[in-house]
Amino acid sequence: MHSRFGLTLIVNHACNLRCTYCYTGLKFRRAMPAAFGQKAIDRAIGSLSPTGALDLAFFGGEPLIQADLILELVAYARSQAVSRDVALSLNMTTNGTLDSAAAWAVMTLPDMRLAISHDGLPGVHDAHRIAVDGGHTSQRVLDMIARLVDAGHEFRVVMVVRPDSA
């Protein structure tokens, strides 16, 4: 039995951006079935001793495209963690451009360790983090950051530094 287990669920392969340095390959819309996520959570929690901890992360593509699924899986993981007497921590990195009600609900979960991707100055960010339609994304991310700050929700910023942006 492990006392701590890390599980990252790749909830989709879709993304609303086409970053020049993305390493996740071809973007296609295929959501993780909820049953698959639940089975993975069950297996991870089953690997823990009663006082263990599950570090549950959500990734993609852009994970918030599947915000409703994430909310469902978080609720499931919480119920399973309580029934097995294990701790649960949540983690997610997002590009910060989606502002649906469900995406906001995920980002502002009180126990979600949230990371927002932003590459600094708007010109630097917009040179590499490009919307599917070719548009700029920096201002959308900065608006989301301001909204999170106004809501008092803690987050960290993840920045990609390249030779042309250093």
C-alpha positions in Angstrom: 0.0 0.0 0.0 1.1 3.5 -0.8 0.6 6.4 1.6 0.5 8.9 -1.2 -0.6 8.4 -4.8 -0.6 10.8 -7.7 -3.2 10.4 -10.5 -3.4 12.7 -13.5 -6.6 12.3 -15.6 -6.2 13.5 -19.2 -9.9 14.5 -19.6 -9.6 15.3 -23.3 -7.2 15.9 -26.2 -9.0 19.0 -27.5 -7.7 22.5 -27.0 -9.0 25.9 -28.0 -5.4 27.2 -28.6 -2.7 26.2 -31.0 0.4 27.1 -29.1 3.6 27.0 -31.2 5.4 24.9 -28.6 2.7 22.5 -27.6 4.0 19.0 -27.0 0.7 17.1 -26.6 0.3 16.4 -30.3 -2.7 16.4 -32.5 -5.8 18.1 -31.0 -9.0 16.1 -31.4 -12.2 16.1 -29.5 -12.4 12.9 -27.4 -13.5 13.3 -23.8 -12.6 10.8 -21.2 -15.7 8.7 -20.3 -16.8 9.4 -16.8 -16.7 5.7 -16.0 -13.1 5.5 -17.0 -12.2 8.4 -14.7 -14.2 6.8 -11.9 -12.4 3.5 -12.4 -9.0 5.2 -12.3 -10.0 7.1 -9.1 -11.2 3.8 -7.5 -7.9 2.1 -8.4 -5.8 5.0 -7.0 -7.8 5.2 -3.8 -7.7 1.4 -3.5 -3.9 1.6 -3.5 -3.8 3.8 -0.4 -3.7 3.0 3.2 -6.6 4.5 5.3 -4.6 7.5 6.2 -3.1 8.0 2.8 -3.5 10.8 0.3 -4.6 11.0 -3.3 -3.2 13.9 -5.4 -5.7 14.2 -8.3 -4.8 16.3 -11.3 -6.7 17.2 -14.4 -4.9 17.8 -17.7 -5.6 17.8 -21.4 -5.5 19.5 -24.2 -7.4 22.2 -22.3 -9.0 20.4 -19.4 -11.8 23.1 -18.9 -13.3 22.1 -22.2 -14.6 19.2 -20.0 -15.4 21.3 -17.0 -18.7 19.4 -16.3 -16.8 16.1 -16.3 -14.2 17.5 -14.0 -16.9 18.6 -11.5 -18.5 15.2 -11.7 -15.1 13.4 -11.1 -14.2 15.7 -8.2 -17.5 15.0 -6.5 -16.9 11.2 -7.1 -13.3 11.4 -5.8 -14.5 13.3 -2.7 -17.1 10.7 -1.9 -14.7 7.8 -2.4 -12.0 9.6 -0.3 -14.3 10.1 2.6 -15.5 6.5 2.5 -11.9 5.2 2.5 -10.7 7.8 5.0 -8.0 9.2 2.7 -7.1 12.8 2.0 -7.7 14.3 -1.4 -5.9 17.2 -3.1 -6.8 18.7 -6.5 -4.6 20.2 -9.1 -5.2 21.6 -12.6 -3.3 23.7 -15.2 -5.4 25.7 -17.6 -4.8 28.2 -20.4 -7.2 30.5 -18.6 -9.3 31.4 -21.7 -12.5 29.6 -21.0 -15.1 31.4 -18.9 -18.2 29.2 -18.9 -20.1 28.8 -15.6 -18.7 25.2 -15.2 -15.1 26.3 -16.0 -15.4 29.1 -13.3 -16.9 26.5 -10.9 -13.8 24.3 -11.4 -11.3 27.1 -11.2 -12.8 28.4 -7.9 -13.2 25.1 -6.1 -11.8 26.0 -2.7 -9.3 23.1 -2.7 -8.2 23.3 -6.3 -4.5 24.1 -6.7 -4.9 26.1 -9.9 -2.2 27.1 -12.4 -2.9 29.6 -15.2 -0.6 29.6 -18.2 0.5 33.1 -19.2 3.8 33.9 -20.8 4.3 37.5 -19.5 4.1 40.5 -21.7 1.1 40.4 -24.1 3.3 40.4 -27.2 5.4 37.5 -26.0 2.3 35.5 -24.9 0.4 36.2 -28.1 3.4 35.2 -30.3 3.0 31.6 -29.1 -0.4 31.1 -27.5 -2.7 31.5 -30.4 -6.4 30.9 -30.5 -7.8 28.3 -33.0 -9.0 31.2 -35.1 -5.5 32.8 -35.1 -6.5 35.5 -32.6 -4.6 36.8 -29.6 -5.3 35.3 -26.2 -3.3 37.4 -23.7 -6.1 39.8 -22.8 -8.5 36.9 -22.2 -6.0 35.3 -19.8 -5.3 38.6 -18.0 -9.0 39.2 -17.6 -9.4 35.7 -16.1 -6.5 36.4 -13.7 -8.1 39.7 -12.6 -11.4 37.9 -12.1 -9.7 35.3 -9.9 -7.9 38.0 -7.9 -11.2 39.8 -7.4 -12.8 36.6 -6.2 -9.9 36.1 -3.7 -9.0 32.7 -5.2 -5.3 31.8 -5.0 -3.5 30.5 -8.1 -0.1 30.4 -9.6 1.1 31.4 -13.1 3.0 29.0 -15.3 5.2 30.6 -17.9 7.0 29.1 -20.8 10.3 30.8 -21.4 11.9 30.4 -24.8 15.0 31.9 -26.3 12.9 34.5 -28.1 11.1 35.5 -25.0 13.8 35.4 -22.3 
